[in-house]
Amino acid sequence: MDRIKESFDSLPIAACFFDKNGVVRLINRRMLAITNWLQKGGIQSLAEMQSALQAPPASVCCLDPHLRIYRFPDGTALRFAQEQITTKAGARYTQITAADVTELIQKQNQLKAENAKLEKTNERLRRLLAQMPEIIREEETLAMKLRVHDDIGHSILATRRVLLQNTDQKEIRATAALWEQSISVLYRSSQMRAQSEPLETAKERAEKLGVRVLLAGDEPRTQRMRALIALAISECASNCVRHADGTELYVCFWQKPDCIAVSLTNNGAAPKGKITEGGGLSMLRQRIEESGGKMEIQSVPRFKLMLSLQEKEEAAHEGDDR
């Protein structure tokens, strides 16, 4: 009998048995400790147990009345179950058990938090997909501007060669055709240029993706520099959403002796490794370097895009764009 009681006491689950009159007949150590929390001095009958579970003391918190889950002062969560059992001899007993579900509830809470985070990410992805046509349109515009740069440069070199060498009428006409083609592309590119202020437009587009852009320092005034920074903001805002799950983009300006420095960081997750420049960052680097500036990317300890832009006086016809 002592061995049976010892084995019963060593069970990981709390258990007790009440006879047909509701009197406790067998209870293990774990359930004994639990009943002392439910009622001072312990529980002697089934009625006392049921009453304590229906109206537990202040130190015991009912987490789920339907599933009968309670949190006890030691931090454990227990689920109570009641069952009628009958022995071979026909004696009837009421069995009450309390299983530890602390880890299960912790996992469930973690799952709920992950699901909430996934839902938030999905919502931002839906906004990003809604903005995809505009992003593609911007990339097409940038590609056309790069083509304009290449075509104009080629036309200038071809014209220079024509002027320095004795060429026939056929080659002069071919060079003129190159200029006409370049002017046509340039005209279409200028038609695609946004009429609104570049930085404000970039901020508005970022906000539509769920990214708030915060500017600090003295902003450059020239349209050329503001347009380059706007491109950087658009690219960083897009990457902030897609890769870092961030919500804020920080853009800081400060004046150096020979240039204006710009840094772009975000509040998203830090990169897991060295950043590989994709199409967007590569195209941005090309634009920055073509304008005489420099671009650096930092991965550790957090993402940071650093620009050094050379200040240049804009031509007179560009002054209207400021």
Secondary structure in CASP SS format (residue, H / E / C, confidence):
PFRMAT SS
TARGET T0000
AUTHOR 0000-0000-0000
METHOD secondary structure of the structure
MODEL  1
M C 1.00
D H 1.00
R H 1.00
I H 1.00
K H 1.00
E H 1.00
S H 1.00
F H 1.00
D H 1.00
S C 1.00
L C 1.00
P C 1.00
I C 1.00
A E 1.00
A E 1.00
C E 1.00
F E 1.00
F E 1.00
D C 1.00
K C 1.00
N C 1.00
G C 1.00
V E 1.00
V E 1.00
R E 1.00
L E 1.00
I E 1.00
N C 1.00
R H 1.00
R H 1.00
M H 1.00
L H 1.00
A H 1.00
I H 1.00
T H 1.00
N H 1.00
W H 1.00
L H 1.00
Q C 1.00
K C 1.00
G C 1.00
G C 1.00
I C 1.00
Q C 1.00
S E 1.00
L H 1.00
A H 1.00
E H 1.00
M H 1.00
Q H 1.00
S H 1.00
A H 1.00
L H 1.00
Q H 1.00
A C 1.00
P C 1.00
P C 1.00
A C 1.00
S C 1.00
V C 1.00
C E 1.00
C E 1.00
L E 1.00
D E 1.00
P C 1.00
H C 1.00
L C 1.00
R C 1.00
I E 1.00
Y E 1.00
R E 1.00
F C 1.00
P C 1.00
D C 1.00
G C 1.00
T C 1.00
A E 1.00
L E 1.00
R E 1.00
F E 1.00
A E 1.00
Q E 1.00
E E 1.00
Q E 1.00
I E 1.00
T E 1.00
T C 1.00
K C 1.00
A C 1.00
G C 1.00
A C 1.00
R E 1.00
Y E 1.00
T E 1.00
Q E 1.00
I E 1.00
T E 1.00
A E 1.00
A E 1.00
D E 1.00
V C 1.00
T H 1.00
E H 1.00
L H 1.00
I H 1.00
Q H 1.00
K H 1.00
Q H 1.00
N H 1.00
Q H 1.00
L H 1.00
K H 1.00
A H 1.00
E H 1.00
N H 1.00
A H 1.00
K H 1.00
L H 1.00
E H 1.00
K H 1.00
T H 1.00
N H 1.00
E H 1.00
R H 1.00
L H 1.00
R H 1.00
R H 1.00
L H 1.00
L H 1.00
A H 1.00
Q C 1.00
M H 1.00
P H 1.00
E H 1.00
I H 1.00
I H 1.00
R H 1.00
E H 1.00
E H 1.00
E H 1.00
T H 1.00
L H 1.00
A H 1.00
M H 1.00
K H 1.00
L H 1.00
R H 1.00
V H 1.00
H H 1.00
D H 1.00
D H 1.00
I H 1.00
G H 1.00
H H 1.00
S H 1.00
I H 1.00
L H 1.00
A H 1.00
T H 1.00
R H 1.00
R H 1.00
V H 1.00
L H 1.00
L H 1.00
Q C 1.00
N C 1.00
T C 1.00
D C 1.00
Q H 1.00
K H 1.00
E H 1.00
I H 1.00
R H 1.00
A H 1.00
T H 1.00
A H 1.00
A H 1.00
L H 1.00
W H 1.00
E H 1.00
Q H 1.00
S H 1.00
I H 1.00
S H 1.00
V H 1.00
L H 1.00
Y H 1.00
R H 1.00
S H 1.00
S H 1.00
Q H 1.00
M H 1.00
R C 1.00
A C 1.00
Q C 1.00
S C 1.00
E C 1.00
P H 1.00
L H 1.00
E H 1.00
T H 1.00
A H 1.00
K H 1.00
E H 1.00
R H 1.00
A H 1.00
E H 1.00
K H 1.00
L C 1.00
G C 1.00
V C 1.00
R E 1.00
V E 1.00
L E 1.00
L E 1.00
A E 1.00
G C 1.00
D C 1.00
E C 1.00
P C 1.00
R C 1.00
T C 1.00
Q H 1.00
R H 1.00
M H 1.00
R H 1.00
A H 1.00
L H 1.00
I H 1.00
A H 1.00
L H 1.00
A H 1.00
I H 1.00
S H 1.00
E H 1.00
C H 1.00
A H 1.00
S H 1.00
N H 1.00
C H 1.00
V H 1.00
R H 1.00
H H 1.00
A H 1.00
D C 1.00
G C 1.00
T C 1.00
E E 1.00
L E 1.00
Y E 1.00
V E 1.00
C E 1.00
F E 1.00
W E 1.00
Q E 1.00
K C 1.00
P C 1.00
D C 1.00
C C 1.00
I E 1.00
A E 1.00
V E 1.00
S E 1.00
L E 1.00
T E 1.00
N E 1.00
N C 1.00
G C 1.00
A C 1.00
A C 1.00
P C 1.00
K C 1.00
G C 1.00
K C 1.00
I C 1.00
T C 1.00
E C 1.00
G C 1.00
G H 1.00
G H 1.00
L H 1.00
S H 1.00
M H 1.00
L H 1.00
R H 1.00
Q H 1.00
R H 1.00
I H 1.00
E H 1.00
E H 1.00
S C 1.00
G C 1.00
G C 1.00
K E 1.00
M E 1.00
E E 1.00
I E 1.00
Q E 1.00
S C 1.00
V C 1.00
P C 1.00
R C 1.00
F C 1.00
K E 1.00
L E 1.00
M E 1.00
L E 1.00
S E 1.00
L E 1.00
Q C 1.00
E C 1.00
K C 1.00
E C 1.00
E C 1.00
A C 1.00
A H 1.00
H H 1.00
E H 1.00
G H 1.00
D H 1.00
D H 1.00
R C 1.00
END
